[in-house]
Amino acid sequence: MAQDALITASAIDFRAALPQGGALLGLDLGTQTIGTAFCDAGWRFASPGKTLKRGKFGADREALAALIAERSIRGIVLGLPLNMDGSEGPRSQSSRAYARNLAAALGLPVLLWDERWSTTSAERDLIGQDMSRAKRATRIDSAAAAVILQAATDALAGGFG
């Protein structure tokens, strides 16, 4: 696969790498799980997907590659965990390293998207659906991935970022 796939925090650069659009995969990378979400090729609606158990990168890569093939994914939006002041810490650096590994292994462009407040927003949405605490615990990571992906696709479709 391509070793020089685009990794960017700019929606403009990411959009330029995908001039025909295409379905996107959103990821909320945790230490134990990876929340997934998908959007349509026109970048209108993001929906939660599966929550994957995180393991060694090779196992993660295989699971993600299967989802990418199944849904004809053209790009990846990966949540970037910034500190509240916008600075980057160890978790951000870990996400950037994961993005580099994904881009190299899968050959797809990766958009790093600020994920501050995504889990809080997802939790609020799930509570609004009157979902039990136990069900929320199993769905929060994918719901957060959908929040991240929807914010990114709103910027991509609107020309911001």
C-alpha positions as CSV (number, residue, x, y, z in Angstrom):
1,M,0.0,0.0,0.0
2,A,1.0,3.6,-0.4
3,Q,3.6,4.8,2.2
4,D,2.9,8.5,1.5
5,A,-0.9,8.7,2.1
6,L,-2.0,12.1,3.3
7,I,-2.2,12.7,7.1
8,T,-3.6,16.2,7.9
9,A,-5.6,18.2,10.4
10,S,-6.9,20.4,7.6
11,A,-10.4,19.6,6.2
12,I,-9.4,21.6,3.0
13,D,-6.4,19.4,2.4
14,F,-8.3,16.2,3.1
15,R,-11.2,17.3,0.8
16,A,-8.6,18.0,-1.9
17,A,-7.3,14.4,-1.5
18,L,-10.8,13.1,-2.2
19,P,-12.1,15.2,-5.1
20,Q,-14.9,12.6,-5.8
21,G,-15.9,12.3,-2.1
22,G,-16.6,8.8,-1.0
23,A,-17.6,7.0,2.2
24,L,-15.5,7.8,5.3
25,L,-14.7,5.8,8.4
26,G,-14.6,7.7,11.7
27,L,-12.5,6.4,14.6
28,D,-12.5,7.2,18.3
29,L,-9.3,5.6,19.5
30,G,-9.3,4.5,23.1
31,T,-6.7,2.5,25.1
32,Q,-8.9,-0.6,25.1
33,T,-11.5,-0.1,22.3
34,I,-11.9,1.6,19.0
35,G,-15.3,3.2,18.3
36,T,-16.2,3.3,14.6
37,A,-18.6,5.3,12.6
38,F,-19.5,5.6,8.9
39,C,-20.8,8.3,6.6
40,D,-22.3,8.3,3.2
41,A,-20.3,9.2,0.0
42,G,-21.8,12.6,0.0
43,W,-20.6,13.4,3.5
44,R,-24.0,14.2,4.9
45,F,-24.8,11.7,7.7
46,A,-22.5,9.9,10.2
47,S,-23.8,6.8,11.9
48,P,-22.2,4.8,14.7
49,G,-20.7,1.4,13.8
50,K,-19.1,-1.3,15.8
51,T,-16.9,-0.9,18.8
52,L,-13.8,-3.0,18.3
53,K,-11.6,-4.4,21.0
54,R,-8.2,-2.8,20.6
55,G,-5.2,-5.1,20.4
56,K,-1.9,-5.1,18.7
57,F,-1.8,-2.9,15.6
58,G,-1.8,-5.9,13.2
59,A,-5.1,-7.2,14.6
60,D,-6.6,-3.6,14.6
61,R,-5.4,-3.2,11.0
62,E,-7.1,-6.4,9.9
63,A,-10.4,-5.5,11.6
64,L,-10.3,-2.0,10.1
65,A,-9.3,-3.3,6.6
66,A,-12.3,-5.6,6.7
67,L,-14.7,-2.7,7.5
68,I,-13.0,-0.5,4.8
69,A,-13.4,-3.2,2.2
70,E,-17.0,-3.9,3.2
71,R,-18.1,-0.3,3.0
72,S,-15.8,0.9,0.2
73,I,-14.2,3.5,2.5
74,R,-12.1,6.3,0.7
75,G,-10.7,8.1,3.8
76,I,-10.4,7.9,7.6
77,V,-11.3,10.6,10.2
78,L,-9.4,9.9,13.4
79,G,-10.2,11.7,16.6
80,L,-7.3,13.8,17.9
81,P,-7.4,14.1,21.7
82,L,-6.4,17.7,22.4
83,N,-6.1,19.2,25.9
84,M,-8.8,21.8,26.7
85,D,-6.4,24.6,25.9
86,G,-5.9,23.1,22.4
87,S,-2.4,21.8,23.2
88,E,-1.2,18.3,22.5
89,G,-0.2,15.8,25.1
90,P,0.9,12.2,25.1
91,R,-2.5,10.9,24.0
92,S,-2.4,13.2,20.9
93,Q,1.1,11.9,20.0
94,S,-0.2,8.3,20.3
95,S,-3.1,9.1,18.0
96,R,-0.7,10.7,15.5
97,A,1.5,7.6,15.5
98,Y,-1.6,5.4,15.0
99,A,-2.6,7.7,12.1
100,R,0.9,7.2,10.5
101,N,0.6,3.4,10.9
102,L,-3.0,3.4,9.4
103,A,-2.0,5.6,6.4
104,A,1.0,3.5,5.7
105,A,-0.8,0.2,6.1
106,L,-4.1,1.1,4.4
107,G,-3.0,3.7,1.9
108,L,-5.9,6.0,2.7
109,P,-5.9,9.7,3.6
110,V,-6.3,10.4,7.3
111,L,-7.9,13.5,8.7
112,L,-7.0,14.2,12.4
113,W,-10.1,15.9,14.0
114,D,-10.3,17.6,17.3
115,E,-12.3,15.3,19.6
116,R,-12.7,17.5,22.6
117,W,-16.3,17.2,23.9
118,S,-17.1,14.3,21.6
119,T,-17.7,11.8,24.4
120,T,-19.7,14.3,26.4
121,S,-21.9,15.1,23.4
122,A,-22.3,11.4,22.6
123,E,-23.2,10.7,26.2
124,R,-25.8,13.5,26.2
125,D,-27.3,12.1,23.0
126,L,-27.6,8.6,24.4
127,I,-29.1,9.8,27.6
128,G,-31.6,11.8,25.5
129,Q,-32.6,8.5,23.9
130,D,-33.3,7.2,27.4
131,M,-30.7,4.6,27.1
132,S,-29.7,2.7,30.2
133,R,-26.2,3.2,31.7
134,A,-25.2,-0.3,30.8
135,K,-26.2,0.1,27.2
136,R,-24.5,3.5,27.0
137,A,-21.3,1.9,28.2
138,T,-21.3,-0.5,25.3
139,R,-22.2,2.2,22.7
140,I,-20.4,5.3,23.9
141,D,-17.2,4.8,21.8
142,S,-19.0,4.4,18.5
143,A,-21.4,7.2,19.4
144,A,-18.3,9.4,20.0
145,A,-16.8,8.3,16.7
146,A,-20.1,9.4,15.0
147,V,-19.9,12.8,16.7
148,I,-16.3,13.2,15.5
149,L,-17.1,12.1,12.0
150,Q,-20.2,14.3,11.7
151,A,-18.3,17.4,12.8
152,A,-15.6,16.6,10.2
153,T,-18.1,15.9,7.4
154,D,-20.0,19.2,8.2
155,A,-16.7,21.0,7.7
156,L,-15.8,19.0,4.6
157,A,-19.2,19.6,3.0
158,G,-19.4,23.2,4.1
159,G,-15.9,24.1,2.9
160,F,-14.5,25.0,6.3
161,G,-11.5,23.7,8.2
